[in-house]
Amino acid sequence: MDKWFVQDYDLSNNSVTFKTDDAALQQVFDSCEDLCKKNIREFGDYTCLIEGAKYIGVWLETQPLGGEMYAKRDLSLALANILIFMRYQRRDGRLPGMIRNDNPWHGLSTHYDWMQGCFLPHAALKMYYLLRHDKDYLDMLYKTLKDFDDYLWRYRDSNGNGCLETWCIWDGGDDNSTVFSLNGIIMPEHGAWGKSVPPTDYQNLPFDSPQYMSYSYACRDVLAKISAILNNDEQKMWEDKAKAVLDKAYEMLWDKERHAYFNYDKNGNKVDALSQENVKCMYAGMMTPEMAKQFLEEHLLNEEEFFTHCPFPSIAANDSFFHLNPEQSNCYEKLLELGALSHDIDDNSWGGPVNGLIWQRSIDAFLNYGFHKETALFGKRFLATLKQEQRFVQCYNPFSGKAAPGENGYGPTLLAALEYISILCGVNIRYDKVLWSCAADMGSFEYTQRMFDTDYTLTSDGTNMHAYINGVSLFSMPVGTRIETDLEGNILNTYSL
């Protein structure tokens, strides 16, 4: 049975409370909670969480993931952020890249002018567990992802070489990315492309794209997981199809010496920019454990590249494509010559600044591969930046942590901060598992996640952490530890942070 509306589901009444003796961290938490509430908007039959700040719509690039993260506080909003994209999928399988509601005169509008990424599959699968294993929802999701994957391969491999393509800057939401602009592909001329055939006059586009391969990989990986749950005899088929995508991406787009993914232009030339697209691929799961370990050790943990004062610049800080501002740039003169410095590059750029969206994706990118210590290592630097700035914008300076001059209340930054708090000094429920985490030096705190009519509480006195379900003690452990349990509190794994 199709269930397109939130009211068709039996939803858990969820909430989070957090109290800490770290006043600056408490301010971050309280501000993020308040600002998230200001990002709630009506979209016809759906009440959704928008991207926030100057972005008043919901984007396929951000809001399925954003909704899923907010499920800890409001499951109805989270579900709406998933269902709205599923409901407005075109008959050919294309998902809307953006949905807006411009009342009172224009109303709800769905946009298919550019793809705008795709971070639906894994976020939508998590929703199945939050919906207490609703099989009707899972049947709907199966069809949605199958049709979208079919669409990608019907249209986005235009030269038939087995590699999916990006056709314009906004296809992946990579505004002002030097990956494009240093190839003469600039906004707004080459921002949008809404046709079902690739552009022929957009400089060196299409690009064979790792992130587009990762969108298909994510669809197929989740389809395999759904098949296992539904027992529909298609699990192995989808596992094989997912592996075929990863194998082709490794063959065509993975640099075996530098251990990273790169784009290739329509002439087969490598676009030699070491970028955050690799984090997107890790989030989607499109690296083997060995590939992910190589990328982590050689690049993410490299202080000259991605492990900066505030980590995750969108282009490696020592890369020839890196541009933050005229004083902190490896390519400013070239950008000036090309006329590629757009009006909003200071607060909306994927050419160098740290973006809240990278932080939002980084948690699953780490946890997909068991990089538990790294969630604490990177997360502490991220939260230190927010404690310093107390502004929640789209972009940050990787060297100083200074917030860009953008509008306060950018959703991905807010949600990434709340999520990192939950996995550094709190409770995080994922796929019927509970992560109880207390990194070292997080002080005294009490964190309670209410979900499934149950209170999951973690406290710390700065030396030991103590876990409770509905007030009943489960265990005590030294800080610097993460415990994974089932929903009943039975210990499954222990990790050092």
C-alpha positions as CSV (number, residue, x, y, z in Angstrom):
1,M,0.0,0.0,0.0
2,D,1.4,3.4,-1.0
3,K,1.6,5.8,2.0
4,W,2.5,9.2,0.6
5,F,1.7,11.4,3.6
6,V,3.1,11.8,7.1
7,Q,-0.3,11.1,8.7
8,D,-0.3,7.6,7.1
9,Y,2.4,6.5,9.6
10,D,2.6,5.7,13.3
11,L,5.4,7.9,14.5
12,S,7.5,7.9,17.6
13,N,7.5,11.0,19.7
14,N,11.2,11.9,19.7
15,S,13.2,14.5,21.6
16,V,16.7,15.4,22.8
17,T,17.9,17.1,25.9
18,F,21.5,18.1,26.6
19,K,23.1,19.8,29.6
20,T,26.9,20.4,29.9
21,D,29.2,22.4,32.1
22,D,31.0,23.7,29.0
23,A,29.1,27.0,28.6
24,A,30.3,27.6,25.0
25,L,29.3,24.1,23.9
26,Q,25.9,24.6,25.6
27,Q,25.5,27.8,23.7
28,V,26.2,26.0,20.4
29,F,23.7,23.3,21.2
30,D,21.0,25.7,22.3
31,S,21.5,28.0,19.3
32,C,21.4,25.1,16.9
33,E,18.1,23.9,18.4
34,D,16.5,27.3,18.2
35,L,17.8,28.1,14.6
36,C,16.6,24.7,13.3
37,K,13.1,25.5,14.4
38,K,13.2,28.7,12.3
39,N,14.0,26.5,9.2
40,I,10.6,24.8,9.3
41,R,8.3,25.7,6.3
42,E,5.1,24.5,4.7
43,F,5.3,22.8,1.3
44,G,1.7,22.1,0.4
45,D,0.9,18.7,2.0
46,Y,4.3,18.6,3.7
47,T,5.9,20.5,6.6
48,C,9.6,20.3,5.9
49,L,13.0,21.4,7.2
50,I,14.6,23.7,4.6
51,E,18.3,24.2,4.0
52,G,18.2,27.5,5.8
53,A,19.9,30.8,5.7
54,K,19.4,32.2,2.2
55,Y,18.2,28.9,0.9
56,I,14.4,28.7,1.4
57,G,13.7,25.4,-0.5
58,V,14.5,21.8,-0.1
59,W,17.3,20.4,-2.3
60,L,18.0,16.7,-3.1
61,E,21.6,17.6,-2.3
62,T,20.9,18.4,1.4
63,Q,17.4,17.9,2.7
64,P,16.8,14.1,2.8
65,L,19.9,13.9,4.9
66,G,19.0,17.0,6.9
67,G,15.6,15.6,7.6
68,E,16.9,12.2,8.7
69,M,19.3,13.9,11.1
70,Y,16.4,15.9,12.6
71,A,14.4,12.7,13.2
72,K,16.0,12.6,16.6
73,R,13.8,15.6,17.4
74,D,10.8,15.5,15.1
75,L,10.1,12.4,13.1
76,S,7.2,13.9,11.2
77,L,9.5,16.6,9.7
78,A,12.2,14.0,8.9
79,L,9.7,11.8,7.1
80,A,8.3,14.7,5.2
81,N,11.8,15.6,3.9
82,I,12.0,12.1,2.4
83,L,8.4,11.7,1.2
84,I,8.3,15.0,-0.7
85,F,11.1,13.9,-3.1
86,M,9.6,10.4,-3.5
87,R,6.2,11.8,-4.2
88,Y,7.3,14.2,-6.9
89,Q,9.5,11.8,-8.8
90,R,8.8,12.0,-12.5
91,R,7.5,9.0,-14.4
92,D,10.9,8.6,-16.1
93,G,12.5,8.2,-12.7
94,R,14.0,11.6,-12.3
95,L,13.9,13.0,-8.8
96,P,13.4,16.8,-8.4
97,G,16.6,18.6,-7.6
98,M,14.8,21.4,-5.8
99,I,11.3,22.1,-4.4
100,R,10.1,25.5,-3.4
101,N,7.0,27.0,-2.0
102,D,6.6,30.7,-2.8
103,N,3.4,31.7,-1.3
104,P,1.0,33.4,-1.8
105,W,1.3,33.8,-5.6
106,H,3.4,31.0,-7.0
107,G,2.8,28.1,-4.6
108,L,4.7,24.8,-4.7
109,S,7.1,24.3,-7.6
110,T,9.3,21.3,-8.4
111,H,12.5,21.8,-10.4
112,Y,14.2,19.3,-12.7
113,D,16.5,21.8,-14.4
114,W,19.6,20.3,-12.9
115,M,20.1,17.2,-10.8
116,Q,21.4,18.9,-7.6
117,G,23.2,15.8,-6.3
118,C,21.4,12.9,-4.6
119,F,21.6,12.2,-0.8
120,L,18.4,10.3,-0.6
121,P,19.1,6.5,-0.5
122,H,20.9,6.0,2.8
123,A,18.9,8.7,4.6
124,A,15.7,7.1,3.4
125,L,16.8,3.6,4.5
126,K,17.5,4.9,8.0
127,M,13.9,6.2,8.0
128,Y,12.6,2.6,7.7
129,Y,14.2,1.8,11.0
130,L,12.8,4.9,12.6
131,L,9.4,4.0,11.3
132,R,9.6,0.7,13.3
133,H,10.2,-1.4,10.2
134,D,7.3,-0.2,8.0
135,K,7.3,-2.6,5.0
136,D,4.9,-0.4,2.9
137,Y,7.3,2.4,3.1
138,L,10.2,0.1,2.2
139,D,8.3,-1.1,-0.9
140,M,7.8,2.5,-2.0
141,L,11.5,3.3,-1.4
142,Y,12.5,0.3,-3.4
143,K,10.6,1.5,-6.5
144,T,11.9,5.0,-6.1
145,L,15.5,4.0,-6.0
146,K,15.2,1.5,-8.8
147,D,13.6,4.0,-11.1
148,F,16.1,6.7,-10.3
149,D,19.1,4.4,-10.9
150,D,17.5,3.4,-14.2
151,Y,17.2,7.1,-15.1
152,L,20.8,7.7,-14.3
153,W,22.0,5.0,-16.6
154,R,19.5,5.8,-19.3
155,Y,20.7,9.4,-19.6
156,R,23.8,10.2,-17.7
157,D,26.3,7.9,-19.6
158,S,25.9,9.8,-22.8
159,N,29.1,8.5,-24.5
160,G,28.4,4.9,-23.4
161,N,31.8,4.4,-21.6
162,G,30.2,3.0,-18.4
163,C,30.8,6.1,-16.3
164,L,28.1,8.5,-15.2
165,E,28.5,12.2,-15.9
166,T,27.9,15.6,-14.4
167,W,26.6,18.2,-17.0
168,C,26.7,21.5,-15.1
169,I,27.9,23.2,-12.0
170,W,24.6,22.9,-10.1
171,D,24.3,19.2,-10.9
172,G,26.2,18.5,-7.7
173,G,25.6,21.8,-6.0
174,D,29.2,22.7,-6.3
175,D,28.8,26.5,-6.6
176,N,31.9,28.4,-7.4
177,S,34.0,25.2,-7.4
178,T,37.4,25.7,-9.0
179,V,37.1,22.2,-10.3
180,F,34.8,23.8,-12.9
181,S,35.9,27.5,-13.0
182,L,39.6,26.8,-13.7
183,N,38.3,24.9,-16.8
184,G,36.4,27.9,-18.0
185,I,33.1,26.6,-16.6
186,I,31.7,29.5,-14.6
187,M,28.4,30.7,-13.0
188,P,25.9,31.6,-14.0
189,E,26.6,30.7,-17.7
190,H,27.2,27.0,-17.0
191,G,25.3,26.7,-13.7
192,A,22.1,25.0,-15.0
193,W,21.3,22.4,-17.6
194,G,17.8,21.0,-17.8
195,K,17.8,18.8,-20.9
196,S,18.0,15.0,-21.2
197,V,20.9,15.3,-23.6
198,P,24.3,16.7,-22.5
199,P,25.5,20.2,-23.3
200,T,27.8,20.6,-26.3
201,D,28.9,24.2,-25.6
202,Y,29.8,24.1,-21.9
203,Q,33.5,24.1,-22.3
204,N,34.9,20.7,-21.3
205,L,31.6,19.3,-19.9
206,P,30.4,16.6,-19.4
207,F,32.8,15.3,-16.8
208,D,33.0,11.6,-16.0
209,S,32.1,12.1,-12.3
210,P,33.0,10.1,-9.1
211,Q,30.1,11.7,-7.3
212,Y,27.6,10.6,-10.0
213,M,28.9,7.1,-9.9
214,S,28.5,7.3,-6.1
215,Y,24.8,8.2,-6.5
216,S,24.2,5.0,-8.5
217,Y,26.3,3.0,-6.0
218,A,24.2,4.3,-3.1
219,C,21.0,3.4,-4.9
220,R,22.2,-0.1,-5.7
221,D,23.7,-0.7,-2.2
222,V,20.5,0.3,-0.5
223,L,18.4,-1.7,-3.0
224,A,20.5,-4.8,-2.0
225,K,19.8,-4.1,1.7
226,I,16.1,-3.6,1.0
227,S,16.0,-6.8,-1.0
228,A,17.5,-8.7,1.9
229,I,14.8,-7.3,4.3
230,L,12.0,-8.0,1.8
231,N,13.5,-11.4,0.8
232,N,12.6,-10.7,-2.8
233,D,15.5,-12.8,-4.3
234,E,17.2,-9.7,-5.8
235,Q,19.8,-9.0,-3.1
236,K,22.7,-10.6,-5.0
237,M,21.7,-9.0,-8.3
238,W,21.9,-5.5,-6.6
239,E,25.1,-6.4,-4.8
240,D,26.7,-7.4,-8.1
241,K,25.3,-4.2,-9.8
242,A,26.7,-2.0,-7.0
243,K,30.1,-3.8,-7.2
244,A,30.1,-3.2,-11.0
245,V,29.8,0.6,-10.3
246,L,32.6,0.6,-7.8
247,D,34.8,-1.5,-10.1
248,K,34.3,0.9,-13.0
249,A,34.8,4.0,-10.8
250,Y,38.1,2.4,-9.5
251,E,39.2,1.6,-13.0
252,M,38.4,5.0,-14.6
253,L,38.4,7.6,-11.9
254,W,40.6,6.4,-9.0
255,D,44.3,7.5,-9.1
256,K,46.2,4.4,-8.0
257,E,49.2,6.4,-7.0
258,R,47.5,9.4,-5.2
259,H,44.7,7.2,-3.8
260,A,41.8,9.5,-4.5
261,Y,39.0,10.0,-7.0
262,F,39.2,12.6,-9.7
263,N,36.9,13.9,-12.5
264,Y,37.8,13.5,-16.2
265,D,36.6,15.9,-18.8
266,K,34.9,15.1,-22.1
267,N,38.2,14.8,-23.8
268,G,39.5,12.2,-21.3
269,N,41.7,14.6,-19.5
270,K,42.1,14.3,-15.7
271,V,40.8,17.4,-13.8
272,D,43.7,17.3,-11.3
273,A,41.9,18.8,-8.3
274,L,41.9,16.9,-5.0
275,S,38.4,17.7,-3.7
276,Q,35.8,16.9,-1.2
277,E,34.0,14.8,-3.8
278,N,35.9,11.9,-2.2
279,V,34.0,12.5,1.1
280,K,30.8,12.3,-0.9
281,C,32.0,8.9,-2.2
282,M,32.8,7.7,1.3
283,Y,29.4,8.8,2.5
284,A,27.9,6.7,-0.3
285,G,30.1,3.8,0.5
286,M,31.9,3.8,-2.9
287,M,35.3,3.0,-1.6
288,T,36.6,-0.4,-0.5
289,P,37.9,-0.4,3.1
290,E,41.4,-0.3,1.7
291,M,40.7,2.7,-0.6
292,A,39.0,4.6,2.3
293,K,42.0,3.8,4.6
294,Q,44.4,5.1,2.0
295,F,42.4,8.3,1.4
296,L,42.0,8.9,5.1
297,E,45.7,8.4,6.0
298,E,47.2,10.2,3.0
299,H,44.8,13.1,2.6
300,L,42.2,13.6,5.3
301,L,44.7,13.4,8.1
302,N,47.3,15.5,6.2
303,E,47.5,18.9,7.8
304,E,48.7,20.4,4.5
305,E,45.5,19.1,2.7
306,F,42.3,18.5,4.7
307,F,43.2,18.3,8.4
308,T,43.5,22.1,8.7
309,H,42.7,24.2,11.8
310,C,39.1,23.8,10.9
311,P,39.2,20.6,8.8
312,F,37.6,19.7,5.4
313,P,38.5,22.5,3.0
314,S,36.5,21.8,-0.1
315,I,39.7,21.6,-2.1
316,A,42.9,20.4,-0.5
317,A,44.7,23.5,1.0
318,N,47.9,22.8,-0.9
319,D,46.3,22.1,-4.2
320,S,46.7,24.3,-7.3
321,F,42.9,24.6,-7.5
322,F,42.5,26.0,-3.9
323,H,41.0,29.4,-3.6
324,L,39.7,31.0,-0.4
325,N,40.2,34.8,-1.0
326,P,42.8,36.9,-2.8
327,E,45.3,36.5,0.0
328,Q,44.7,32.8,0.5
329,S,44.7,31.3,-2.9
330,N,46.8,29.2,-5.2
331,C,44.9,30.3,-8.3
332,Y,43.6,33.9,-7.8
333,E,45.2,35.5,-10.8
334,K,43.9,32.7,-13.1
335,L,40.4,33.1,-11.7
336,L,40.6,36.8,-12.2
337,E,41.7,36.3,-15.8
338,L,38.8,34.0,-16.5
339,G,36.3,36.2,-14.8
340,A,35.3,33.4,-12.5
341,L,34.9,35.3,-9.3
342,S,31.1,35.5,-8.8
343,H,29.3,37.9,-6.4
344,D,28.7,35.3,-3.7
345,I,32.0,33.5,-3.7
346,D,32.8,34.7,-0.2
347,D,29.9,32.9,1.4
348,N,29.0,30.1,-1.1
349,S,32.1,28.5,-2.5
350,W,33.3,24.9,-3.1
351,G,36.8,26.1,-4.2
352,G,38.5,26.2,-0.8
353,P,36.3,27.1,2.2
354,V,35.1,24.5,4.7
355,N,31.4,23.9,4.1
356,G,28.8,22.8,6.6
357,L,27.6,20.2,4.1
358,I,31.0,18.4,4.2
359,W,30.7,18.2,7.9
360,Q,27.1,16.9,7.6
361,R,28.3,14.1,5.3
362,S,31.5,13.3,7.1
363,I,29.9,11.4,10.0
364,D,28.6,8.6,7.9
365,A,31.7,8.8,5.7
366,F,33.8,7.9,8.8
367,L,31.4,5.4,10.4
368,N,30.8,3.5,7.1
369,Y,34.5,2.4,7.5
370,G,34.7,2.0,11.2
371,F,36.8,5.2,11.6
372,H,35.5,5.9,15.2
373,K,38.6,7.7,16.5
374,E,38.4,10.1,13.6
375,T,34.8,11.2,14.5
376,A,36.3,12.5,17.8
377,L,39.5,13.8,16.2
378,F,37.7,15.8,13.6
379,G,34.6,16.6,15.5
380,K,36.4,18.3,18.3
381,R,38.0,20.7,15.9
382,F,34.7,21.4,14.2
383,L,33.0,22.1,17.5
384,A,35.9,24.2,18.7
385,T,35.3,26.4,15.6
386,L,31.6,26.8,16.4
387,K,32.3,27.5,20.0
388,Q,34.7,30.2,18.9
389,E,32.5,31.8,16.3
390,Q,29.0,31.1,17.6
391,R,27.7,31.7,14.0
392,F,26.2,29.0,11.9
393,V,26.8,29.8,8.3
394,Q,27.6,27.9,5.1
395,C,31.4,28.4,4.9
396,Y,34.4,28.8,7.2
397,N,38.0,29.7,6.8
398,P,40.0,26.4,7.1
399,F,43.1,28.2,8.6
400,S,41.4,30.4,11.2
401,G,37.9,29.0,11.5
402,K,36.4,32.4,10.9
403,A,32.8,32.3,9.7
404,A,32.0,33.6,6.3
405,P,29.8,36.7,6.1
406,G,26.8,34.6,5.1
407,E,23.4,34.6,6.8
408,N,23.2,32.8,10.2
409,G,21.1,29.6,10.5
410,Y,22.5,27.4,7.7
411,G,20.8,24.0,8.2
412,P,23.6,21.6,7.3
413,T,26.0,23.4,9.8
414,L,23.3,23.3,12.5
415,L,22.5,19.6,12.0
416,A,26.2,18.6,11.7
417,A,26.9,20.4,15.0
418,L,24.0,18.6,16.8
419,E,25.0,15.3,15.3
420,Y,28.7,15.6,16.3
421,I,27.6,16.5,19.9
422,S,25.6,13.3,19.9
423,I,28.6,11.2,18.9
424,L,31.1,13.0,21.0
425,C,29.2,13.3,24.3
426,G,25.8,11.7,23.8
427,V,23.5,9.0,22.3
428,N,23.1,8.3,18.6
429,I,20.6,5.8,17.3
430,R,21.4,4.3,13.9
431,Y,19.8,1.3,12.2
432,D,18.4,-0.3,15.4
433,K,21.8,0.2,17.1
434,V,22.7,2.7,19.8
435,L,26.1,4.5,20.0
436,W,26.9,5.7,23.5
437,S,29.9,8.0,23.2
438,C,32.1,10.1,25.5
439,A,35.3,11.4,24.0
440,A,38.0,12.6,26.3
441,D,38.0,16.2,27.5
442,M,34.2,16.7,27.0
443,G,33.6,17.6,30.6
444,S,30.5,16.8,32.6
445,F,27.2,16.4,30.8
446,E,23.8,14.7,30.6
447,Y,22.4,13.7,27.3
448,T,18.9,12.0,26.8
449,Q,17.5,10.8,23.5
450,R,13.8,9.9,23.8
451,M,12.8,7.5,20.9
452,F,10.4,4.6,20.6
453,D,8.8,5.6,24.0
454,T,12.2,5.0,25.6
455,D,14.7,7.3,27.3
456,Y,18.3,6.6,26.4
457,T,20.5,8.6,28.8
458,L,24.3,9.1,29.0
459,T,26.0,11.1,31.7
460,S,29.6,11.9,32.4
461,D,31.5,13.4,35.3
462,G,34.6,14.0,33.2
463,T,36.2,10.7,34.2
464,N,33.6,8.0,33.6
465,M,30.4,7.8,31.5
466,H,27.2,6.1,32.7
467,A,24.5,4.7,30.5
468,Y,20.8,4.3,31.4
469,I,17.6,3.1,29.7
470,N,14.5,4.5,31.3
471,G,16.6,5.3,34.4
472,V,17.9,1.7,34.8
473,S,21.7,1.6,34.8
474,L,23.3,-0.3,31.9
475,F,27.1,0.2,32.3
476,S,29.8,2.6,33.3
477,M,33.0,3.1,31.3
478,P,36.0,5.5,31.3
479,V,35.7,8.5,29.0
480,G,37.4,8.1,25.6
481,T,35.1,5.2,24.8
482,R,32.2,4.5,22.5
483,I,29.9,1.5,23.2
484,E,27.5,0.1,20.6
485,T,24.4,-1.7,21.9
486,D,21.1,-2.9,20.5
487,L,18.0,-1.0,21.4
488,E,17.6,-3.0,24.6
489,G,21.1,-2.1,25.8
490,N,23.0,-5.3,25.1
491,I,26.6,-4.5,24.3
492,L,27.7,-5.4,20.8
493,N,31.0,-3.5,20.3
494,T,33.4,-1.3,22.2
495,Y,35.6,1.4,20.5
496,S,38.3,3.7,21.7
497,L,37.9,7.4,20.8
